[in-house]
Amino acid sequence: SKDAGSGLVYLFVFLCMAFAAGFALRWIILGIGGAVVRDGEVVMGSHGFAGEIGHLSVAMDGPLCSCGRHGCLEAFAGRRALVEAAGIAEDGDATSSEAIDMFLQRWRAGDSDVAKVVDQAADALVSAIASAVNLVDVDTVLLGGLWTHFGDELATVLEGRLRSEILGYPNVKIRVFVPPVALHPSLYGAAEMGLRRFIENPLGYMGEK
């Protein structure tokens, strides 16, 4: 939760001049994590689990997830799930950087099996994001982690498909973005949080002589 939050605050700050609230989705280790950001602050929830979008069910009869539920977003769009569905690797090998690199290489080469897996994952993403957006009433979605490799084209496709599933459309506009920072977003976010605290109260960091 802390890792997701720090990365997302940075990405949200990048857009805060244009938008007042945002929902952000970010890749976390093997699965999918997220955070809800309002007025520049991460909404933590009562126990720090707010924004755990990876375990929203998108198919009640879907595959069994590691959490014990069926059809979670992570079971369709998580790193391991993608690699295994494409037939590249299984179990622990499916989480290696080599397996992910192979997945991306095959996608860029137009591999039909990988393209089918990505399309299925996109379906799951649309379902989960729409549910989350309708639940917390936000209008901005940030995709991070592995999904940044698919570029603005994926963001445009998701944005278009989300319109028909969002309450209040067309009065409510949903924007989907792929942020420019793909490497170590949590480190950038943590640095941004520290810098912001210093700017807000510089005297608090100055020791007495």
PEURVEN-V122110 format. One line per field, one symbol per residue. psi: psi as a letter, one per 30 degrees, with the letter a starting at -180 (. if undefined). Layout:
psi->???
This chain:
psi->eeeeeeeeeeeeefgfffkfllkkkkkjcfbklllkkkhgkkjelfgggkgiffgkkfjfgalklffflkgleefegleeeeeeffgellbeffgleeeeeeeeeeeffgkeeeeeeeeeeeeeeeeeeeeeeeefilgkkkkabeffffafeeeeeeeeffefgkkfkgekkkkkkjlfjekheeeeeeeeeeeeeeeeieffgjlk.
